[in-house]
Amino acid sequence: MFMKRDVESGGGGDRPLYPNMLENPQYRWSFIRKVYCILTFQLLLTVAVAAVVVFVRPIPHFIVSTTPGLVLYCVLIFIPFITLCPLYYYHQKHPLNYFLLFIFTVTMAFAVGLTCAFTSGKIILESVILTAVVVISLTIYTFIAARRGHDFNFLGPFLFGALLILIAFSLIQILFPLGKLSLMIYGGLASLIFCGYIIYDTDNLIKRFSYDQYIWASVSLYLDVINLFLSLLTLGRAASS
């Protein structure tokens, strides 16, 4: 997730990250490093929680085989979305923002772990590698593109519209399963959309997020990475079935 120091520092940290940059580049780099540190912690925590869910087999068995387990699963699925509301409102209030971020990350990690528990290890490994390669590549690309004067703010409306289509597609898939082909289309479409979101949110990290929005910036990038991983996981499962 971290880039090499010469790329990150921009040649000493005092060169502008993009043309006509008015703020102090050192302050912006400090903010970016803080966001990526939080994001790294979130991803490591996600890996740890997901690994427990995957390797402690009684946990997924309890979830899928018992009524209390299904109820618990439904509650844990909705907690991240519920937590986003107070997290957005209190993202500047320390230490409450970190506590809410912890709850959000753990519950998301549980959902990710439960998905991985019923997926072959080969597909999980492939999805992890692909996610890492794509995220690092797009992050470096966005920093280089910003340095050259490119702006990706125009992607916002298009990505939002695409996300609405994706949500509608997923609801249709739940109500009226269309089979392997539709899952592959869904996984491929979702992967492309969240690749776009990685570029868009990284561009916002470079130019638009204020210094006190470090929690919300890390949440945005975390959701991009996790959703990209789950999309690739869906694509891999559909292709192997």
Phi and psi in degrees as a GROMACS rama.xvg file:
@    title "Ramachandran Plot"
@    xaxis  label "Phi"
@    yaxis  label "Psi"
@TYPE xy
-84.3844  143.312  PHE-2
-93.4211  166.112  MET-3
-61.7675  152.321  LYS-4
-61.5962  -37.6617  ARG-5
-68.3644  -31.3686  ASP-6
-74.5337  -41.7109  VAL-7
-69.5593  -42.0932  GLU-8
-79.5615  -16.084  SER-9
64.1183  36.7494  GLY-10
76.7598  48.9823  GLY-11
108.803  -7.37424  GLY-12
84.4818  -2.144  GLY-13
-108.03  -0.752018  ASP-14
-84.2861  143.392  ARG-15
-61.3991  143.488  PRO-16
-76.4101  -22.1072  LEU-17
-153.399  158.831  TYR-18
-59.4146  144.522  PRO-19
62.9013  30.87  ASN-20
-72.6736  124.714  MET-21
-94.3841  -30.7434  LEU-22
-79.2857  167.964  GLU-23
-72.0659  119.164  ASN-24
-58.2143  -31.347  PRO-25
-65.2105  -38.0783  GLN-26
-65.5435  -41.004  TYR-27
-67.2424  -40.5365  ARG-28
-64.292  -38.9621  TRP-29
-61.8108  -41.4369  SER-30
-63.5956  -44.513  PHE-31
-62.5509  -43.6864  ILE-32
-62.5345  -39.7112  ARG-33
-62.9263  -43.4626  LYS-34
-62.6718  -44.2764  VAL-35
-70.056  -28.569  TYR-36
-66.2643  -44.9243  CYS-37
-63.4318  -43.6153  ILE-38
-61.3343  -41.3405  LEU-39
-61.9173  -43.1183  THR-40
-60.9401  -43.0275  PHE-41
-60.115  -44.5312  GLN-42
-67.6061  -39.8925  LEU-43
-65.5064  -40.6904  LEU-44
-64.5208  -38.636  LEU-45
-63.0254  -43.9005  THR-46
-61.4502  -42.7656  VAL-47
-64.5625  -48.6411  ALA-48
-65.8938  -44.3853  VAL-49
-62.4556  -37.9504  ALA-50
-63.8562  -40.0463  ALA-51
-61.6399  -44.5545  VAL-52
-63.7927  -39.3648  VAL-53
-72.0105  -45.2663  VAL-54
-88.9052  -22.3535  PHE-55
-90.7757  88.5652  VAL-56
-60.0475  -29.7034  ARG-57
-59.6429  -24.8321  PRO-58
-67.4261  -57.6632  ILE-59
-63.1952  -32.0591  PRO-60
-63.5999  -43.0895  HIS-61
-62.7185  -39.3463  PHE-62
-66.3241  -46.0739  ILE-63
-89.5288  -14.1047  VAL-64
-108.487  -9.91369  SER-65
-127.856  152.198  THR-66
-65.2515  -46.1438  THR-67
-58.0212  -34.9727  PRO-68
-65.3811  -41.5061  GLY-69
-65.5198  -39.0278  LEU-70
-63.375  -45.2143  VAL-71
-60.2812  -41.0119  LEU-72
-62.4294  -44.3549  TYR-73
-61.4345  -41.1554  CYS-74
-63.7162  -45.8469  VAL-75
-67.6597  -28.5177  LEU-76
-68.9897  -37.7517  ILE-77
-85.422  -20.4708  PHE-78
-57.9894  -44.2439  ILE-79
-58.2995  -40.643  PRO-80
-69.1545  -36.7602  PHE-81
-68.0628  -39.3406  ILE-82
-67.1698  -27.9722  THR-83
-59.749  -32.8577  LEU-84
-65.6262  -57.1831  CYS-85
-65.4808  -29.7528  PRO-86
-64.5716  -40.8319  LEU-87
-66.3365  -38.1874  TYR-88
-73.797  -36.4866  TYR-89
-108.958  22.0753  TYR-90
-65.609  -13.0518  HIS-91
-103.12  -1.0205  GLN-92
-98.516  105.491  LYS-93
-91.1623  137.8  HIS-94
-96.3955  7.53556  PRO-95
-58.5318  -35.5377  LEU-96
-63.125  -37.6489  ASN-97
-70.5549  -36.1136  TYR-98
-65.0653  -45.5347  PHE-99
-63.9451  -37.972  LEU-100
-64.0941  -38.7235  LEU-101
-63.7617  -46.3649  PHE-102
-60.9679  -44.6277  ILE-103
-60.066  -46.0355  PHE-104
-67.6777  -43.2474  THR-105
-63.917  -43.8705  VAL-106
-68.8508  -36.9187  THR-107
-64.4238  -41.0534  MET-108
-63.9302  -35.534  ALA-109
-63.6784  -43.9088  PHE-110
-62.7784  -41.6279  ALA-111
-63.2644  -43.528  VAL-112
-63.0315  -39.488  GLY-113
-67.1699  -36.1693  LEU-114
-64.6892  -42.7357  THR-115
-70.1662  -25.6569  CYS-116
-63.0643  -24.0525  ALA-117
-112.051  26.7079  PHE-118
-126.845  143.459  THR-119
-65.191  150.075  SER-120
-61.535  -33.1927  GLY-121
-63.2686  -44.2515  LYS-122
-66.9438  -38.7564  ILE-123
-62.5152  -46.376  ILE-124
-62.2855  -44.821  LEU-125
-60.3026  -42.2154  GLU-126
-66.442  -39.0561  SER-127
-63.4282  -46.2866  VAL-128
-63.872  -46.7275  ILE-129
-61.1031  -42.8337  LEU-130
-61.334  -46.1665  THR-131
-61.2358  -45.3127  ALA-132
-63.3664  -45.7967  VAL-133
-65.766  -45.247  VAL-134
-64.0244  -47.5204  VAL-135
-63.6286  -44.0271  ILE-136
-63.7588  -46.3049  SER-137
-68.4649  -33.3279  LEU-138
-65.0398  -48.5789  THR-139
-62.0782  -43.1387  ILE-140
-58.5561  -43.5752  TYR-141
-66.5389  -40.0884  THR-142
-63.9171  -42.0433  PHE-143
-67.6238  -42.0749  ILE-144
-64.3584  -39.5338  ALA-145
-63.7115  -40.3435  ALA-146
-61.2102  -31.9078  ARG-147
-87.5974  1.51933  ARG-148
99.6006  6.06681  GLY-149
-79.2903  144.248  HIS-150
-127.26  130.031  ASP-151
-108.632  17.4281  PHE-152
-64.219  -26.1471  ASN-153
-65.0058  -17.3481  PHE-154
-71.0272  -20.2886  LEU-155
-50.4249  -59.5167  GLY-156
-61.1019  -39.2947  PRO-157
-66.2145  -42.1882  PHE-158
-67.68  -37.04  LEU-159
-64.8301  -43.7597  PHE-160
-62.7943  -41.9583  GLY-161
-64.8912  -36.3845  ALA-162
-66.0943  -39.0707  LEU-163
-62.2483  -42.0838  LEU-164
-62.2418  -41.1536  ILE-165
-63.5493  -42.2068  LEU-166
-63.2837  -43.8794  ILE-167
-62.1347  -41.1339  ALA-168
-60.7179  -43.6195  PHE-169
-66.6379  -37.3394  SER-170
-65.3596  -41.3745  LEU-171
-62.486  -40.9314  ILE-172
-63.2848  -36.4178  GLN-173
-69.9462  -44.2288  ILE-174
-77.705  -39.0794  LEU-175
-132.465  80.6511  PHE-176
-54.8858  130.831  PRO-177
-107.387  1.35336  LEU-178
97.477  -169.692  GLY-179
-60.7149  -43.2503  LYS-180
-62.5701  -42.1275  LEU-181
-66.1726  -35.0382  SER-182
-65.3332  -39.4318  LEU-183
-66.0283  -40.8882  MET-184
-64.0494  -44.1636  ILE-185
-60.7946  -48.2024  TYR-186
-62.3983  -42.6263  GLY-187
-66.4348  -43.1754  GLY-188
-64.1299  -45.0038  LEU-189
-63.0767  -39.7791  ALA-190
-60.7532  -44.3663  SER-191
-64.2554  -41.8165  LEU-192
-62.4565  -44.8248  ILE-193
-77.5587  -21.5105  PHE-194
-62.9349  -42.4334  CYS-195
-62.4869  -39.6705  GLY-196
-66.802  -34.2807  TYR-197
-61.9872  -44.3471  ILE-198
-64.2747  -45.7563  ILE-199
-63.0441  -47.7325  TYR-200
-72.426  -32.2109  ASP-201
-66.7305  -38.6237  THR-202
-63.4031  -39.9686  ASP-203
-65.6119  -36.148  ASN-204
-61.3088  -39.0821  LEU-205
-73.2874  -35.2487  ILE-206
-120.222  -31.193  LYS-207
-119.344  -33.3514  ARG-208
-63.1326  133.209  PHE-209
-78.0075  164.586  SER-210
-63.1776  -25.8052  TYR-211
-91.7301  8.95361  ASP-212
-103.851  28.4531  GLN-213
-63.8417  -34.656  TYR-214
-67.2393  -47.4991  ILE-215
-67.918  -34.8045  TRP-216
-64.347  -42.27  ALA-217
-67.6788  -36.7985  SER-218
-63.4985  -42.5181  VAL-219
-60.6987  -47.8078  SER-220
-69.109  -36.5741  LEU-221
-61.7093  -45.2187  TYR-222
-63.0305  -37.5111  LEU-223
-61.5625  -46.4414  ASP-224
-66.8597  -47.1263  VAL-225
-64.6263  -42.7797  ILE-226
-67.8517  -35.1932  ASN-227
-63.9474  -44.1001  LEU-228
-60.5931  -46.092  PHE-229
-65.8141  -34.18  LEU-230
-66.2713  -44.6438  SER-231
-66.3304  -33.7618  LEU-232
-64.7721  -42.68  LEU-233
-63.195  -42.7628  THR-234
-62.6565  -42.4397  LEU-235
-66.1617  -40.8697  GLY-236
-65.8964  -39.9806  ARG-237
-66.7181  -39.1457  ALA-238
-70.1614  -30.2554  ALA-239
-90.0791  -10.9644  SER-240
